[in-house]
Amino acid sequence: MKKTIKLTEIELKSFKNMPHLPNLLILELDNNELTGNDLNEIIDLYPKLCKLSIENNKISTYDCLKP
């Protein structure tokens, strides 16, 4: 069971085709091209996520991540 995934500097633009990993705890998505439009999908894809790193992306708002 994978607990950590690091997808940095791969020009990731969206969560389209990302796998559903219900036991994932740490997700690192630094230095990509995410805009924030589909960040709400993180909650469904990774319900047990306790650490999300999204530094240096093109995100304009984090409103969809608020509890």
The 8 nearest C-alpha neighbors of each residue, nearest first, counted from 0:
[[1, 2, 22, 23, 20, 3, 21, 24],
 [0, 2, 3, 23, 22, 4, 20, 24],
 [1, 3, 23, 24, 25, 0, 22, 4],
 [4, 2, 25, 1, 26, 24, 23, 5],
 [5, 3, 26, 27, 25, 6, 2, 1],
 [4, 6, 27, 7, 26, 28, 3, 25],
 [7, 5, 28, 27, 4, 9, 8, 29],
 [6, 8, 29, 28, 9, 30, 5, 31],
 [7, 9, 30, 31, 10, 29, 6, 11],
 [8, 10, 11, 7, 31, 6, 30, 32],
 [11, 9, 31, 32, 8, 12, 30, 7],
 [10, 12, 31, 9, 32, 13, 33, 8],
 [13, 11, 33, 32, 10, 31, 34, 14],
 [14, 12, 15, 33, 11, 37, 34, 32],
 [13, 15, 17, 16, 37, 40, 12, 38],
 [14, 16, 13, 17, 12, 37, 18, 40],
 [17, 15, 14, 18, 13, 19, 44, 40],
 [16, 18, 14, 15, 19, 44, 13, 20],
 [19, 17, 20, 16, 44, 14, 15, 45],
 [18, 20, 44, 21, 45, 17, 43, 23],
 [21, 19, 23, 22, 45, 18, 44, 1],
 [20, 22, 45, 46, 23, 19, 47, 44],
 [23, 21, 20, 47, 24, 2, 45, 1],
 [22, 24, 2, 20, 48, 21, 45, 25],
 [23, 25, 48, 2, 49, 47, 3, 22],
 [26, 24, 3, 50, 48, 23, 51, 49],
 [25, 27, 51, 4, 3, 5, 50, 52],
 [26, 28, 5, 52, 29, 6, 51, 4],
 [29, 27, 53, 7, 6, 52, 5, 26],
 [28, 30, 53, 54, 7, 31, 55, 27],
 [31, 29, 55, 8, 56, 7, 54, 28],
 [30, 32, 10, 11, 56, 8, 29, 33],
 [33, 31, 12, 56, 10, 11, 57, 34],
 [32, 34, 12, 56, 57, 35, 31, 13],
 [35, 33, 58, 57, 36, 32, 59, 56],
 [34, 36, 58, 38, 37, 33, 60, 59],
 [37, 35, 34, 38, 39, 33, 58, 13],
 [36, 38, 39, 35, 40, 13, 14, 34],
 [39, 37, 35, 40, 41, 36, 63, 64],
 [38, 40, 37, 41, 63, 42, 64, 43],
 [41, 39, 38, 42, 43, 37, 44, 14],
 [42, 40, 44, 39, 43, 38, 45, 46],
 [41, 43, 46, 40, 45, 44, 39, 48],
 [44, 42, 40, 41, 45, 46, 39, 19],
 [43, 45, 19, 41, 42, 20, 40, 46],
 [44, 46, 21, 48, 42, 20, 47, 43],
 [45, 47, 42, 48, 43, 21, 44, 22],
 [48, 46, 45, 22, 24, 23, 49, 21],
 [49, 47, 24, 45, 46, 23, 50, 25],
 [48, 50, 24, 25, 47, 51, 23, 26],
 [51, 49, 25, 48, 26, 24, 52, 27],
 [50, 52, 26, 27, 25, 53, 49, 48],
 [51, 53, 27, 28, 54, 29, 26, 50],
 [54, 52, 29, 28, 51, 56, 27, 55],
 [53, 55, 29, 56, 52, 30, 28, 31],
 [56, 54, 30, 29, 53, 31, 57, 32],
 [55, 57, 32, 31, 33, 30, 58, 54],
 [58, 56, 34, 33, 32, 59, 55, 35],
 [59, 57, 34, 35, 56, 60, 33, 61],
 [58, 60, 57, 34, 35, 61, 36, 56],
 [61, 59, 62, 58, 35, 63, 34, 36],
 [60, 62, 63, 64, 35, 59, 65, 58],
 [63, 61, 64, 65, 60, 35, 39, 66],
 [62, 64, 39, 61, 65, 38, 60, 66],
 [65, 63, 62, 61, 39, 66, 38, 42],
 [64, 66, 62, 63, 61, 39, 60, 38],
 [65, 64, 63, 62, 42, 39, 61, 41]]
